[in-house]
Amino acid sequence: MTTGELTHFDQRGKARMVDISGKDITLREAVARAEIIMKPETFSIIETGGTAKGDVLGVARVAGIMAAKEAGRLIPMAHPINLTGVGVDFRLQSPDAVHIEARVRTAGKTGAEMEALTAAGVAALAIYDMCKAVDRGMVINNIRLVEKSGGKSGTYRREGEDQWER
């Protein structure tokens, strides 16, 4: 395979699921991030835990974890994989942004990128859902892979991304 070749299409251009049966099992980890921007008043509600629906970030964390586990069912050519760990964390940036980071680990034949991206995106969607009664103008931005390790392609790290403290 050459760099830039799309692997989910055969030589005739038909969609296919990549055959991973010949790949080695390795430890794989992926980190993805997203942001949701909102009114400062909405941010304040999240920050203080003052919503009638409960703990917004707690619900979003669970939604992200559940989404990572379902990525193989949601994304047509993604393989279902056995996850060994999923974490979803938040960084509040006053006055109007919640930053989301999803970290996914597996020991398997294919990566965890789609699971991490799905977790970050769905966590943002859960925040939107929990807060839409007070702010329908929220915007979900910049869902992206920050880093990945393991597998034949090795390590990838997006330039300009800081490390989150755990």
N, C-alpha and C positions, 0 to 999 in steps of 0.2 A: 504494500500500500504506500502510495506517495503522500507527502504532506499535502493537506488540503482536500484529499479525496473523501467524498461522502460515503460512509460505510453502510448506511441503511438503504442503499439501492444496489441492485444487482447490475450486471453489465448491460442489461437491456433497459435500465432505468426504472425497474419495478421495485416497489418498497419491499424490504425484507428485514427480518430480525437477524442480527449478526449471530453467527454460530460461535459460541464461546467454549465449546466442548474441549478444544485443544489447549486452552489457556491454563496457566498455573494458578493455584489458589495463593493469594497474597493478602497481607493486611492492607486495607485501603481506607483512606480517610478523605472526606471532602468537607469544605467549609463554604457556605454561601451566606450572602447578606442581602438585606432589603431595607428600605426606609418607608415610613408613612408620615406624611406631612399633614398637619391639621391646624385648626384655629388654636390660639393660645388657651382659650377657655376649655377646649376639649383636652388639651395636653394637661392642664391643671386637674381636671377630673380624673384622668388616668393616673397621674402622679400621686394624688391623694387617696386613690381608691374609692372615690365617691360616686360610683355609678349604681343605679338601681339593679343592674344585672349582675353585679358582683365584681370580682377581681379580674379586670380586663386582661392583664398580662398573664395571669395564671391560666385563664381560658385559652389565650393565644398560644401559650407554651404547649398545652396539651394538644391543641389543634395542629400545631406544627409537627409534633412527634407522631401523631396519628397519620398525618399526610405523608411523612417520610415512609411510613410502613406501607402506604398504598400507591406509591409512585409507579410501580410496575403495572398496576391496573389502570392508572390514569393516562400514562404516556404510552402511545401505541407500540413503539419499538423498544421501550425500556424493559430490561429483564427484571422479573421479580427476584429480589435478593433477600437473604437473611441478614438483618441488621444486628450488630452486636452492641451498638450504642447510638443514641440520638440525644443531643442536647440543644435546647433553644434558649438563647439569652437575649436580653434587651439592654439597650443603653438609651437613657432618656436625655435628650438634648433640648434644653429649654431655649426658646419658649414654645416650640411647635413641632418637634420631630421625635419619633421613636425609631431607633435603629435596631434591627433584628439580625441576629447571627445564629445560623443553624450549623451544627457540627454532627456529621454522620460517620460511623465506623462499621466496617464489615470485614470478614475474612472470606474472600470469594474470588470468583473468576472475572468479575467485572466491577467497575467502579461504583462510587456512591454519589457522583455529582448530581444526578437527576433527583435523588432522594433529598439531598441538602437544598437544592434549589426549590423543590416542591415544598419542603418544610418552611423555608423563609417566606415564600410567597403566600402560603396558606396562613401562616401566623399573622402576616400583615392583613390578609382578608378577614381573619377573625377579629382583629382590632377594629377594622372598619365596621364589621357586623355589630359588634358590641357598642359602638359609639355613633352609629349612623342616625340615631334618633336626635342627637344634638348637633351633628356635623356631617351632612351629606357631601360636603365639598372636599373631604380628605382625598389625598392623592398618594397612591403607592408608586414608589420610584425605585429604579436602579437595582432590580433583582439581578444578582451576579454571582458567579463563582469566584471566590477569593483565593482558595488554594485546594490542591488535591495531591495526594501521594499514593503510591502503590501502583502495581501493574506495570505492563510493558512500557507505557509512555512516561513513567517516572513521576517526577514532582513538577507541579505548576504552582506558581505564586503570582498573583496579580500585583503589578507595581503600584506603589502609592497607597497601599492598604496598611493600616496600623494593626498591631496585635492587640487583641482584647485581653485584659486581665481576667483570670478565672478565679 
